[in-house]
Amino acid sequence: MKGRSALRMTKLPQFVRSRLAIRQTAPAEHPDANLLAAFAEQALSARERASVLEHLARCPECREILAVGSASAADPPKPEIEWWKWRWVAAAAAACLIAALFWRPGSFQHGVEEGMAPVASPPSAPEKEKPVQPISPVVTSPRQFRAKPNPPAAAPQPALTLRQTVNLPPVTLNLARPEPARVTPQTASLEIHEAVTDLSKEAAPAQNRAGAMALDGMFQQTPQTNLAKTRLRQFAQAEGEKSLWSLDGVLRKSDDRGKTWRVVPVGSGNARLYALSAAGADIWAGGEGGTLFHSTDGGLAWKRVIVANADGRLTDTITGIEARDADWIKLKTASGDWLTTNGGRHWQRQ
Amino acid sequence: MARRVDDVAQFERLYDGSDAQRFGFTREEFCEMLAEVARQSPASLHDLKLDDLVLARACARGNEDAWRQFVSLYREKLYRAAVAIARVDSIGRELADAFYANLFGTRLGKDGHRVSKLESYLGRGSLEGWLRMVLAQDYVNRFRSERRFVGFVETADIRSTGVDVVPDNAKLAEATDIALTTLSSEERFLLSAHYLDGRTLAEIGRMLSLHESTISRRLEKIAAALRKKILRVLRDAGIGRREAEEMLEADVRDLTLNIRERLTQERQGESI
């Protein structure tokens, strides 16, 4: 472990760390240096940043590269000043200011003892009144302490389309500033493994090693565990939905945070489903024989998706699904990966 | 037609405002470069670092003026970055020299021209930031390839994050998985970077351009929220509150025995 900061940290229980470690499955595609540099400089759009963060949450290799690259930068980030912590200082400063505005020197009379005539105080030379200096508050506005100023809004500019200038296929260069996108939290699928006690029956044949490795994608074969293969049970949650989905051959749904589960029949209900992934309101579930189902409304309605291209149709078992957003979905099978970048309308074999 | 004139005017402004002409790019070549970047990276032209992009592409073409400017701007920074990454001066210099050779281009392409690493810079982040990331990638890949030649047991020790993947109590594991699913990507990234990778708060702060105190507060919040969620799921599963809390506290792998302290106490007891 590297040296720790002097700031004390709440310890994370070991069982949480072990479940977190199981989720460390790096997808095949990694962000390149362009994306990582733009991420470190906060120069990505909200959507791209969310996608890179989702990858970084699962990929220790890319986290290492980002950490090493960021460490070599010159200036450390400045601390955020939480203006709300200065409220007491602001209140005290305001009280001092009010007191200073209303206080005048020499405004108190001498005390008078009972029975005695008041002592007439000699007329004093009029004092030159000092101008009251207003006390400048420590915090005038929380905004002045923000580390980064808000970028100025620019008028939208039309896209530039180049057709005749060079002999290139038409490419639209977008000169317009993009609308700031809301960050939609990516809720990725969660794959956990349950140990199978009788390993001999379920050992993957050598020729199907690629499929077995895909199935055990996140599984790290360490000497301590010595597990050859595990069975998947997966969880997913669509954005904005309280329902939880799980998959262990059949699709199940829970509306009470996992307390109870009910089977959700999808399609004819015959094919066993092994892979589940959610991105936004889209949920994908796939399994035997290339069976793939897709819901665009958080699981209310499902439709069957045929995965095919000019070379043929997918008939292998889908053992893993990675959905980055509504358009980009990758399916893992024993014979290779299938990728769509337009929400399942076209598929490429990889 | 008026719109096309406006588009062309904007393009001309971009061309004239950059160093493209100075480094010998014609308008067609400049346009082709922007079109190639647009194909590879879905960014608005206004978000691109055009000056850095033009400099990088000019260097990749072998323009001497561009190389002189590049060396004057980045040579020392790169050496300092390489030494900071490698933490040993000699290794850092070796890393930087190899990196420079890569940037210059030691490989010939099919048409006989040098293939420079700078051709892959797309102008999303600054050129300096991109150079640091590529340097980091080279270092991490080199270190990883050297580790592959270590024996199996040693490799397991190096790769080990100190996290045991022996299956936990099933209900606790399920509750933890459900709770982790509800975390955002950034929250899972923070937890993974700090508790799995062992990154310090300052290191994570640099990765996210935040101060370490901010990272500390966020991690505290996430850990507390996670604990609450796990407890709630366990209780929803019918486990009593006390039992659920005991399940959270009673992981024996969390017990850390301070051997030295205990031995010292025992010795003191014996001497008395």
Interface residues (C-beta under 8 A of the other chain):
Chain A: M1 K2 G3 R4 S5 L7 M9 T10 K11 L12 P13 Q14 F15 V16 R17 S18 R19 L20 A21 I22 R23 Q24 D32 A33 N34 L35 L36 A37 A38 F39 A40 E41 Q42 A43 L44 S45 A50 L53 E54 L56 A57 R58 P60 E61 R63 E64 I65 L66 A67 V68 G69 S70 A71 S72 A73 P76 P77 K78 P79 E80 A154 Q157 P158 A159 L160 T161 L162 T165 V166 L168 V171 T172 L173 N174 L175 A176 R177 P178 P185 Q186 T187 A188 L190 I192 H193 E194 A195 Q220 T222 P223 Q224 T225 F235 A236 Q237 L244 D256 R257 G258 K259
Chain B: R3 D6 D7 Q10 F11 R27 E28 C31 E32 L34 A35 A38 R39 S41 A43 S44 L45 H46 D47 R80 A81 A82 A84 I85 S120 Y121 L122 G123 R124 G125 S126 G129 W130 R132 M133 V134 L135 A136 Q137 Y139 V140 R144 V153 A156 R159 S160 T161 G162 V163 D164 V165 V166 P167 D168 N169 A170 L172 A173 E174 A175 T176 D177 I178 L180 T181 T182 S184 S185 E186 R188 F189 L191 S192 A193 H194 Y195 L196 D197 G198 R199 T200 L201 A202 E203 I204 G205 R206 M207 S209 L210 H211 E212 S213 T214 S216 L219 E220 A223 A224 L226 I230 R232 V233 D236 A237 G238 L248 D251 R253 D254
